[in-house]
């Protein structure tokens, strides 16, 4: 089957759609560009379909290259017949292809090979045919060859057996059948390594554990594999209980072997010594790959939620990086994120300079017109939040709004070359405070500076394939940046390097050009940037915004290639471009059929009209935060039955972790997410979402908090997700009063 047809079937698309997308990708077009600006060409394949297509295309092309190598190798050996060639051409996976190649792959000198060299293959064939009425020992007597090291019938029989074991184990169809059987029916039995009980307490759930391979969820699989890697757990793949002899029986049936004691034992040894160990390795690898792929998908979804979290907006912000002995690092940034001032205060133990700290922060806030206070959620976060709230109550005229934000990855950024280049004279801890302030203003713009896996919203992210993880997270960052769009005159080089068509070097050139020539006033000026040619311009232009420029369409997602079309829209309605933009009623009167062409069809026309209705709109949600209970700051303050407000920090396949302000996230198990059955936690919650939870239990020794979002005792008061509407006394109301609602 052609690659295009295979992918089309998997995507539920037409082959011509897939073929068009492949052609665009091969020409160097990016997925965000194709998804947004080439819908007519691809039949409106979305970015998710295009990412899957891109990934599968790479795999299938690698498979095709390997297929040619295998065919050439077998052909050179003179062993390629029509049946085998058809099987190889029909192989749809790398595993199937390698199984077919197994009998012909060059091998090291095995015991079977040595036996063949000793002339024992005819004996193996003779025993397999089972036509000789003599005993195996009697038949083997004719093959004694001291010069070849075969001095006894037993040695001859052992050599013949090794030949048969190798031969019987090299059937692609048998391997596939056995793998499928053991995957679906076999058990992975896990046990504790003797003497490791004290060292491996975090794995105690798996000290005596057994589950069907196919049913093991990704988080359990990765936990078992980590425990094995750390020398705490061992595992063994077993046939279903009561069916331990089925493996050898399947070998007998597949090869239609004669039933006699010697052949039976050969099949048993083929199973236990050759096939089962290899299949166990294959299936554990399959389990790992499936678990890693799922973990990477979970990480990607959480990262997307975090990157697309609501920005507080361009407001002067005070960032606080909490600490005890080393003090609280404070940094003020202006509306654009530029550092204005910084200071270290010591309000907490052992220094306890509370009033001095308040005075210092008040001075900073008054001097620089601070409106938001961003507090990192690490050590001493709750104490620092109390300090910020007291500051806000003492200085009501400033309208300060304290907000706790995740500081995950801030320390990584602060010690990076990027941070050192921007702030060469600043201590790394002050750089961290700057990052905390900026990520409240615009999470996406700040988080792109941090290696995605350091942001900490994954599940066993350090155990998965790091190259695959980096590739997936890289596409998530790219898709998010292009989904939101980038301000050409304020964006950092790091942010612009994620825009379609722009490399890091070209993004740096844009910043250098901007610094030297001044702000961009129209998108066409991009063509003056060194190394930014027509192809790169085509890819990036629609994702870069210019506020208050010469061309109002430059502040929209309308691509420059469609500007003439928009001018025709204005002419059709008898109005100016300025009058057309932002006027839904006028746009509704357009006769789109008169504007339709091969290049600009219904998909593109609809997108353009939608963009013109609200040009440059930010697709991210409204900014809201959780309000922690001031009386709950440690695990000891938690009591079963308490209702608390918190923020979702991580979503996994088994539930959601929620920050409730006690320095330890609680877990809402998937069974506690709702009063109904929930198949996928992502259906209900996402990273950053504000939720109300009920405390079920607290395990202080293991630092585990069990939470629930179910209604209590079927009372008509289910926990609720906070609604966007501001209510008196809520953080949303405070933001509204301070004029900080997102425009």
C-alpha positions, 0 to 999 in steps of 0.5 A: 500500500502506498504511504499516502493511502496508509496515512489517509486511512489512519487519519480518516482523510482522503489520499489526495489531502495527505499527498498535498500535505506531504508535498507542502512539508517536503517543500519546507512548509511548517505545520502551523503555516499549512494548518492556518493558511493552506486549508484549500490545498489540504482540505482543512487538515488541522494541526493535530492531523498534520502532526500525526501525518508528519510523524507517521511519514517519518516512520514509514519512510524509515520503514521503506528505506529499511525494506530496501536494505532487507530485500537487497541483503536476502537477494544477494544471498540468493534466498529471495523467492516470490512469497518472501518478497511479497511478505516483505513488501506487505510488512507494515511495521518495523517489527514485522520486517525484522521478524521476516529478516531474522533467518537471513540476518548475518549472525555471530557464530552460534551453537547452531552454526557450529553444529552445522559446521560439524555436519549435524544438519542432516541429523536434525532434518532426519529427527524432524521428519520422524520417519526413522523407527530407531531411537534418537540415540541410535540415529545419532550414532552415525554422526559421531565425528571426533575431528569436529568435536562430536565424540558421542551420540549425546553430543550429536543430539545436542547439536541437532537440537540447537539447529532445530531450536534456532530454526523453529524460533525464526518464523515471523508468523509464529513470533507474531502469534506468540507475542500477541498471545502473551501481550493479551493473556500473559501476566507481568509478575513483579516482586521485591529484590531480597534485602531492598525493602527499606530502600524501596519503600516508594515502590512498595505497591509493587512488592507483590504485583501481577497484571496482564501486560495489555492492561498495565497503565502507563504510570504503573509500567514506568514505575515498575521499570524505574524500580527495576532500574534502581535494583528494587524490583524484578519482573518476569513474563509468564503465561496465563495461570494453568496454561504454562505448556501452551507456548511449546504446544503452539510451537508444535502446532505451528510447525506441525511437529511429530509427537515424540518425547525428543521433539516435545523436549526440543519444543519445550527448550525452544520456548523456555530458552529461546522464544520466551526470553526474547519475547519477554524483552520485546514485550517489556520494550513494547510496554515501555514504548507504549507507556513512554508515548502515553506519558509524553502525550500527557506531558504535551497536553499539560504543557499546552495548557500551561503555555496557553494559560491566561496572561495577566497582561502588560502591567507593572509587576513585583516578582517575589522568589520566596526563601527563609534563611537566604531571604525573599528576592524581589524584582520589579518589571515594567509592563513590557517585562523590563527589569526596573529594580530589585532587592532582597528582604528577610521577613521570615525566620531566622531573621524575622524582619517583617516590618522592614520587608513590608516597608521595602516592598511598599517603597518599590511598589509606590515608586514603580506603580506596581499593580500585580505581585507574583509569588513563587510557590516554592519554599516559604510561599505561603508565608510570603503570600501573607506578607504580600496580602498584608502589604496590599491591605496596608496600601489599598490605594495601590490596588495591589493584587497578590497572585501565587504562580508556579515557579517550576523551571525558574531556577533552570532559567536563572542559571541558563546562558540566556539569563546570564546574557540578559542579566550578566550582573545579577545574582541567579536568585534575582533572575528567578524573581524576574522570571516569576514576575514575567510569567504572570504577565505572559506565561507563554512568552516567559516559559519558551525560554525554559527547556520544556521538560524542566517545567515539571508538568510531566509524568515520569518525564526523566524516564522516557525517551528524551529525544522523543520527549524533546521532539514532541514538546518542541512541536507543542511550544511551536504550535502554541506560539503560532496559535497565539501570535507574536508581537514583532516589536516586543518579542524576545528572540527566544519567542520568535524562534518558535514562529513558523519559518524562523530559526534561532539565528534569523530570530536574533537577526530580527531583534538586532534589526529592531534594536538598530533601526527602530520598531517595525511599522509594517510586515514587509520590512521583515524582508530587509532582515539578514537571512530572512528571504521570501520563503521564510517571510511567507511562513512567518508573516501571518504569525507576527503582529505589529500594533499601531503600524502603517497597515491595520491588517498587520495586527491580525492573523490575516496573511499579507498574501490575502491583503488584496482580497480584504481590500476587495471586501472593503470595495464590495461594501463601499467602505474603507479598510478601517471601517471594515475591520472590527465591524461584524454587522458590516462583515455579515453583509459580504457576498463571499461567493463573489470573492471565492477563487481557487486560491481563496476558497470557503475555508480561507474566506471564513477564517479571514472574516472571523479574524476581521471581526476581532482582529488580533484577539488573544485566544487564551482564557481570562486571567483568574487565580485560586484563593487559598484558605489562610488557615491552611498552610501545612499538612497538619492543618488539613482535615478530612471533609474540608472544602478548599480551593486550589489550582490544578498543577498536573493532569495524568491518566490516573487523576489530577494533582492540585495545589491547595497551598500546603507545599505538597500537591494533593491527588484527585484520583480519576475515580474522585473527579466527578459523580459520573464515570470519567474515562480521561481526566483531561475531559474535566480538568486542565493544568492551571484550572481553578477547582474546589476540592474536598480533603479525603485523607492525609498520609503525613509519613508519605506526604500524600493528600487524597482529594475529591471533586465529588459532591459530599454524600450526594448533597446538592453542592458539588465542587465547582470550577470557578466561573469567569464572572467576578463575584464580591470577595473573589480574586476575579472581583479584585482584578476587576476592581483593579482594572486588570480584566483581560481585554 
